[in-house]
Amino acid sequence: MTPGHNLLVEKKVEISTKIIERVINNASLLGCTVLVHAEDYQMCSCGIREAKTNNKNGLGAWSESRSVESEVKSITTVSDMARKAGCKLYFVHIGSQAAMDAILREKKNGTAISVETCPHYLTLSYESQQGYLAKVMPPIRSKSDTARIWQDVENGNIDTIGTDHVANRLDLKLVGDTVWDALAGFPGMGTMMPILLSEGVNKGRVTLPQLSNLTSLNTAKIFGMYPKKGIIQKGSDADIVLVDMKAEKKVSAELLGGYSDYTVYDGWSLKGWPVKTLVRGTVVAEDFKVTGKPGYGKFIQRPVSA
């Protein structure tokens, strides 16, 4: 090692049950909500190893290897810890029937839980997708799973919708010849609102007020930003998105204009698009162009629960 260079030593830490329990107990004392990616690491490792040994491939094999049972085990285990500690949980990117059933059971048991899903769990399935672009964790599931997640959005079992956005590029996403070689995750920020407007509001699955709650109000309340964020009233930030419910456009990476040079929704014709975005009353995006200036962002202090 030459002078002036630092030696970077990577220490691999196994996330044990004891570590998770310690995090939950400490979070409870601080009044913090714990965000949980619900997949059991050991079950997924065994499932992937078995699938590779049997030369399985494709998004269906990816879903099978990271099974819904691994989600259920994780949800059950962490919910039991949180219930005993009096800690609030927020399950991120939930997309299967089995996971939702497990969450609803744990809520009945008294666990304080909020639930997030993503647009891809409402629109994509391993049965309908070709190639490996839609590889993600947890995996996209079956068509019956997408139908069930829509039901839970409609009836209020799901509190928020996020993107799980990964700003990678195609040459990083697709390496090798199998689903096991492909990178997990894909861009979703630019398509979230048009997907929800087109497939949700314009198809009668949710109303605009429901969509506003799912993408703004509920999130602000869960993460301690309400009433500064999440509502239009005196003293709150004037953050507004104007949408054109009749606008129809075909999705492409060029239209979205981000760092990523692909989208899993390429070629989809969507009806309903955002046309103008205001932050604290100032226009920051209009007609697919960002007009906001660097440095306009403002830190929002979020108090923890009592």
C-alpha positions in Angstrom: 0.0 0.0 0.0 1.5 3.3 -1.0 1.5 6.4 1.3 -1.7 8.4 1.1 -3.9 5.5 0.3 -6.4 4.1 2.7 -6.9 0.4 3.2 -10.6 -0.5 2.9 -11.5 -3.6 4.8 -15.0 -5.0 4.2 -16.5 -6.8 7.1 -19.4 -9.1 6.3 -22.0 -9.0 9.0 -24.8 -11.6 9.1 -28.1 -10.0 10.0 -29.2 -12.3 12.8 -32.5 -12.5 14.7 -30.7 -10.9 17.7 -29.6 -7.9 15.7 -33.1 -7.3 14.3 -34.6 -7.7 17.8 -32.1 -5.2 19.2 -33.0 -2.7 16.4 -36.7 -3.0 17.1 -36.3 -2.6 20.9 -34.1 0.5 20.4 -36.5 1.9 17.9 -39.4 1.4 20.3 -37.6 3.3 23.0 -36.9 6.2 20.6 -40.5 6.2 19.2 -39.3 5.3 15.7 -41.1 3.3 13.0 -39.0 0.4 11.6 -39.1 -0.2 7.8 -39.0 -3.9 6.9 -38.1 -5.6 3.7 -39.9 -8.9 4.4 -37.9 -11.8 2.9 -36.2 -14.5 5.0 -32.5 -14.5 4.0 -31.9 -18.2 4.6 -35.0 -19.4 2.8 -34.1 -17.2 -0.2 -30.5 -18.4 -0.3 -31.6 -22.1 -0.2 -34.3 -21.4 -2.9 -31.8 -19.7 -5.2 -29.2 -22.5 -4.8 -31.9 -25.2 -5.5 -33.2 -23.4 -8.6 -29.7 -23.0 -10.0 -28.9 -26.7 -9.3 -32.0 -27.7 -11.2 -31.1 -25.3 -14.1 -34.3 -23.3 -13.7 -34.5 -19.9 -15.4 -36.8 -16.9 -15.9 -38.9 -14.6 -13.8 -41.1 -17.5 -12.7 -38.0 -19.3 -11.3 -36.9 -16.1 -9.6 -40.3 -15.8 -7.9 -40.2 -19.5 -6.9 -36.6 -19.2 -5.5 -37.6 -16.2 -3.3 -40.9 -17.8 -2.3 -43.9 -16.1 -0.7 -43.3 -18.4 2.2 -40.1 -16.5 2.9 -42.1 -13.3 3.1 -44.6 -14.9 5.5 -41.9 -16.1 7.8 -40.2 -12.7 7.9 -43.5 -10.9 8.5 -44.5 -13.3 11.3 -41.1 -13.2 13.0 -40.6 -9.5 13.0 -44.2 -8.8 13.9 -43.9 -10.9 17.0 -40.8 -8.9 18.1 -42.5 -5.6 17.4 -45.6 -6.5 19.2 -43.7 -7.4 22.3 -41.6 -4.2 22.2 -44.5 -1.9 21.3 -42.8 -0.9 18.0 -44.5 0.3 14.8 -43.6 -1.5 11.6 -43.8 -0.3 8.0 -43.6 -3.1 5.5 -42.1 -1.9 2.2 -42.9 -3.1 -1.3 -45.5 -5.8 -0.5 -46.8 -7.6 -3.6 -48.2 -11.0 -2.8 -51.4 -12.5 -1.5 -49.6 -14.5 1.1 -47.7 -11.5 2.4 -50.9 -9.5 2.8 -52.7 -12.3 4.5 -49.8 -12.6 7.0 -49.8 -8.8 7.6 -53.6 -8.8 8.2 -53.2 -11.7 10.7 -50.5 -9.8 12.6 -52.6 -6.6 12.7 -55.4 -8.6 14.3 -52.9 -9.9 16.8 -52.3 -6.3 17.8 -49.1 -5.3 15.9 -49.0 -1.7 14.7 -48.3 -2.0 11.0 -48.4 0.2 7.9 -48.1 -1.3 4.4 -46.6 -0.1 1.2 -46.9 -1.5 -2.3 -45.4 -0.4 -5.7 -46.9 0.0 -9.2 -45.1 -3.0 -10.5 -46.9 -5.3 -8.0 -50.2 -3.9 -9.4 -49.4 -4.3 -13.1 -46.7 -6.9 -13.7 -46.5 -10.7 -13.3 -43.9 -13.3 -14.1 -46.6 -14.8 -16.4 -46.9 -11.7 -18.6 -43.3 -10.4 -18.6 -40.6 -11.5 -21.1 -36.9 -11.3 -20.4 -35.4 -10.2 -17.1 -36.0 -6.5 -16.9 -38.7 -6.9 -14.2 -36.3 -8.8 -11.9 -36.8 -7.2 -8.5 -36.9 -8.1 -4.8 -39.3 -9.3 -3.6 -40.1 -10.7 -7.1 -43.2 -9.8 -9.1 -45.7 -12.6 -8.6 -48.7 -14.1 -10.4 -51.6 -12.4 -12.1 -53.8 -13.4 -9.2 -51.4 -11.7 -6.8 -51.7 -8.4 -8.8 -55.5 -8.6 -8.6 -55.4 -9.2 -4.9 -53.0 -6.2 -4.3 -55.4 -4.0 -6.2 -58.2 -5.2 -3.9 -56.1 -4.3 -0.8 -55.4 -0.8 -2.3 -59.1 -0.3 -2.9 -60.3 -1.4 0.6 -57.6 0.5 2.5 -55.5 -2.4 3.7 -52.5 -0.8 1.9 -51.5 2.6 3.3 -49.0 3.9 0.7 -47.6 3.4 -2.8 -43.9 3.9 -3.4 -41.6 3.3 -6.3 -38.7 1.2 -5.0 -36.8 3.1 -7.7 -33.4 1.9 -8.8 -31.7 4.2 -11.3 -29.6 1.7 -13.1 -28.8 1.4 -16.8 -29.4 -1.4 -19.3 -25.7 -2.4 -19.5 -25.7 -2.9 -15.7 -29.2 -4.5 -15.5 -28.6 -7.2 -18.1 -25.3 -9.0 -17.6 -25.0 -12.7 -18.6 -27.6 -14.9 -20.1 -29.9 -15.9 -17.2 -32.2 -14.3 -14.6 -29.5 -15.1 -12.0 -27.0 -12.9 -13.8 -29.4 -9.9 -14.2 -29.3 -7.1 -11.6 -32.3 -6.8 -9.3 -34.3 -3.5 -9.4 -35.4 -1.1 -12.1 -36.4 2.6 -12.5 -40.0 3.4 -11.5 -40.2 7.0 -10.4 -41.1 8.5 -13.8 -43.9 6.0 -14.4 -45.4 5.8 -10.9 -48.0 8.5 -11.3 -49.1 7.8 -14.9 -49.4 4.1 -14.1 -51.6 4.9 -11.1 -53.7 7.5 -13.0 -54.1 5.2 -16.0 -54.6 1.8 -14.4 -56.1 3.0 -11.2 -58.2 6.2 -11.4 -59.1 6.0 -15.1 -60.1 2.3 -14.7 -62.3 3.1 -11.7 -60.2 1.2 -9.2 -59.4 4.2 -7.0 -60.5 7.8 -6.8 -58.2 10.8 -7.1 -58.7 11.6 -3.3 -57.7 8.0 -2.6 -54.6 8.3 -4.8 -53.7 11.5 -3.1 -53.9 9.8 0.3 -51.8 6.8 -0.9 -49.0 8.9 -2.4 -49.0 11.9 -0.1 -51.2 12.3 3.0 -50.7 8.8 4.5 -46.9 8.9 3.9 -46.6 12.3 5.5 -48.5 11.1 8.6 -46.6 7.9 9.0 -43.2 9.5 8.7 -43.9 12.6 10.9 -44.1 15.2 8.2 -47.8 16.1 8.6 -49.2 18.8 8.5 -46.1 20.4 7.0 -46.5 18.0 4.1 -49.4 15.9 2.8 -52.2 18.5 2.9 -53.1 21.9 1.3 -54.0 24.3 4.2 -52.6 27.4 5.8 -49.2 26.9 7.2 -48.5 23.8 5.1 -46.1 23.7 2.1 -47.8 24.4 -1.2 -46.7 21.1 -2.9 -49.1 20.4 -5.7 -49.1 18.1 -8.7 -51.5 19.0 -11.6 -52.6 16.1 -13.8 -54.3 15.8 -17.1 -56.6 12.8 -16.9 -57.2 12.7 -20.7 -53.6 12.9 -21.8 -52.4 9.7 -23.6 -48.8 9.0 -24.2 -46.7 5.9 -25.0 -44.0 5.2 -22.4 -40.4 5.3 -23.4 -37.1 6.0 -21.7 -36.7 9.0 -23.9 -40.0 10.5 -22.8 -39.1 10.0 -19.1 -35.6 11.5 -19.6 -33.9 10.2 -16.5 -30.5 8.6 -16.0 -31.9 5.1 -16.8 -32.0 4.2 -20.5 -34.8 1.7 -20.2 -38.2 1.2 -18.5 -40.2 -2.0 -17.8 -43.2 -0.2 -19.2 -41.7 0.5 -22.6 -44.4 0.8 -25.2 -47.3 0.9 -22.8 -50.0 3.4 -23.7 -51.1 5.2 -20.6 -54.0 7.7 -20.1 -53.5 10.3 -17.4 -50.2 12.1 -16.9 -48.8 14.8 -14.5 -48.2 18.1 -16.3 -46.9 20.4 -13.6 -45.3 20.1 -10.2 -45.0 22.8 -7.6 -42.9 22.6 -4.4 -43.7 25.2 -1.7 -45.7 27.1 -4.4 -42.9 27.2 -7.0 -43.0 25.3 -10.3 -40.2 22.7 -10.3 -41.3 20.6 -13.3 -43.6 21.2 -16.3 -44.3 19.3 -19.4 -41.7 16.6 -18.7 -38.9 19.0 -18.0 -37.4 19.8 -14.6 -37.3 23.5 -14.0 -36.4 23.6 -10.4 -33.0 24.9 -9.4 -30.4 23.0 -7.3 -30.5 24.0 -3.7 -34.2 24.6 -3.5 -34.8 21.5 -1.4 -35.5 22.2 2.3 -34.9 19.9 5.3 -38.1 19.0 7.1 -37.6 18.1 10.7 -39.6 15.1 11.7 -40.3 14.6 15.4 -40.4 11.0 16.7 -43.5 9.7 18.5 -44.0 10.3 22.2 
